[in-house]
C-alpha cells in the first residue's frame, strides 16, 4: 500500500463520522435554535463529528472490522448524546 492509498483509506474511514456530524449539527441548530444560539455551527459540527469518529474507532477496535451496524448505531448515539449535552448542558 502506498501513501496515497493510505490517505484514501483514512478518509473513507472518517467520512461517515464527519458527514453525520455535519448533518446532525445542521439539524440541531435548526431544531434547537434557542438553546444553541450562542454555539457556532462549526464548533457544534466539530464536537459531533469528533464523538462520532471516536465511536467509529472504538467499534473498529472492539469488533475488529469497519462498517459493522453496531458501530454505526454507536456513532449515532454518540453524536446525539454530544449534541444533547451541548444544547442542554449550558
Buried (B, 14 or more C-beta within 10 A) or exposed (E): EEEEEEEEEEEEBBEBBBEBBBEBBBEBBEEBEEBBEEBEEEEBBBBBBBBBBBBBBBBBEEEEEBEBEEBBEBBBEBBBEBBEEBBEEE
